[in-house]
Amino acid sequence: LERMVKAIIIPFFTDDPGQDEKRPDLNLIEGIEMREGKIDYLDHRITNFLLHLSQKEVTDTQANEIFAMISIVHHLESIGDIINKNMLPLIARKRSLKLDFSSEGREELELYHGKVVRQISRLSNAFAELNPDRAKKVMKKQEKYSDLEAKYTAFHLARVQESRHESIKTHEIHMELLDMM
């Protein structure tokens, strides 16, 4: 998932198909699609395993942990779905316009994406360490990111209001991409 999140922004800024960082035989989009398949597979297998485990004799605490893990797996799979089912088609729509984002819009999208990538990395580290305090910090940062999204939305809308050609033409895609991130 972290690799998918990291790679998804690149096709919005270039028509170059690029190369997957771990699988050079795949371009960026093929790498994202391949990872979505893996995430779906893991979601299915992990959820089935956890459900099977929950049918054993477990304490209430263990049952709560099992269902929390199922919820986490579901949420991670949902992020993969957003990338695959929503962001990939948005790339095609952006490319069909044959227009770039304004330089300010692109910079804001890149900055926001960088923060999202760092959030996913922090989340990954919290899970790897089984560190609930780190996970709580990730959740607290989410509030700041919501505020930042609102700030970037306001900046974008101001550019649209100034009738900047590229901002108007790419407005819908810009807003959807920001929202999905």
N, C-alpha and C positions, 0 to 999 in steps of 0.2 A: 504494500500500500504506500509506503514511504517513497519508493521509486516512482510509482504512478503519479503521486502528488507532485513530486519534484519535476517530472518530465512534462506534465500536462500544459504548462504555460508556454513552452518553447514553440509549439506549432501556431500559437496565436500571433507570434511576432515574425515568423518566417515561413516561406513556402518550401524551404529545404526540408525533405523528409527526415533528415537527421539519422542518428544511429542510436540504438538502445545501448545504455552504458554497460550492461552485463551480457547482452546477446547481440554482438555486432552484426549478425546475420539478419537482424530485424531492424526496421526503422522505428522511430519513437512511438508512433501510433500502434504499430504491430506489437511492440513491447508492452504498451499499456493494455491492449486487448488480451494478450497472453497472460498478463498478471491478473486481470479481472477473472479469467477462467480459473486460475489457481486460487484466488480468493474465494470464489464461489465453491470450489471443491473443498477447501479447508473449512469454510463456514459449515458446509453440510456434514463433513466428517467430525469436526469438533463438536458441533451441536448434538449430533447423534450420540457421540461418546459421552458427553455430559448428561444427556437425557438418560442414557443407559445407566450411568453412574448414579444418577438421582434416584433410580429405582432400587438401589441397594439400601442396606441399612446405613443411613447417614444421620448425623445429629442435625438439629435445626440450624446451627451455625454453618455446617458443611452444606446443607441444602441451600441456604442463602448465598453462600459463595458460588455454588454451582450455577444458580440462576443469575447471579451477577455476571459470571463469566459468559453465560449464554447471551446476556444482554450486550456485553462488550463486543463479542464476536459479531452479533447482528449489526451493531452500530458501525463497526469497521467495514463489514461487507456493504453496508449502505453507502459509505463514502466511496467505495469502489464502484458501486452502481451509479452514483452521481457523476463520477468521472466518465465512466463508459457510456452511460445512456443519455447524459445531458451535456457534458462538456465536449465530447468528441463530435457530436452533431453541430455544436456551436462553432467548432473550428471550421467545419465545412461551410457554415453560413458566413462566417467572417471571411473566408477565402473567396467565396462567391462575390463578395462586395468589391474585391480587388482594391481595398483601401486599408490604410494603417490607422491605428489609434493615434490621437494627437500625442506629441512627445510627452506632455504632462500626464496624459491619461496612461500612456504606456509605463511611465516611471512609477505612477501610483500603483498600477496593477502589479508591476514587478516587485515593488516594496511590500505590498500586501501579501503577495504570493510567498515571498521570502519568509515572512512572519508565519504563514500557514505551514510552510515546510519545517520551520523550527519547532512549531507546536507539535506537529506529528512526530518529529524526532524526540522531543521531550516526552511525549506520551509513550513512545517506543521504549525509551530508557526507563521510564517509571514502571512499565510492565516487566521489562527484563530484570529489574532489580526488585520487583514486587514491593515497590515503595509507595505506600498510600499518600505520604506527605508530598512527594513529587507530583503524584496524580492530582492532588488538591491544588497545587500551584498551577498546573496546566489549566485546570478548570477556572481558577481565578483570572488567569490571563485572558480567557475567553471573553470576559466582560470588556476588557480593554480593546480587544479586537473588534467587538461589536461597535464600540465607540469610533474606532478608526475607520471601519467600513462606512459608518454614517458620515464621517468627515470627508472621506474620498468621494462618496456619493454627492455630497454638497459641492465639492470642487468640480466634479464632472458636470453637474447640472448648471453651474455657473458658466462653464465653457460652452455648453449647449445654448444657454441664454444669450451669450455673446455672438451666437450664430457662427461659431467656428465650423466650417464645412465638414472636416473629418470627425469632429465630435458629434455632430448631428447624425451623420451617416452611420457611425459605429455605435451610437447611443444604446440601442437595445442590447447589442452583444456585450458592450462594456458593462452595463448594469447587471445582466444575467451572470456574466463571469464573476463579477465582484460578489454578487449574492451567493453563487455556488461555492466560492472559496470560503 
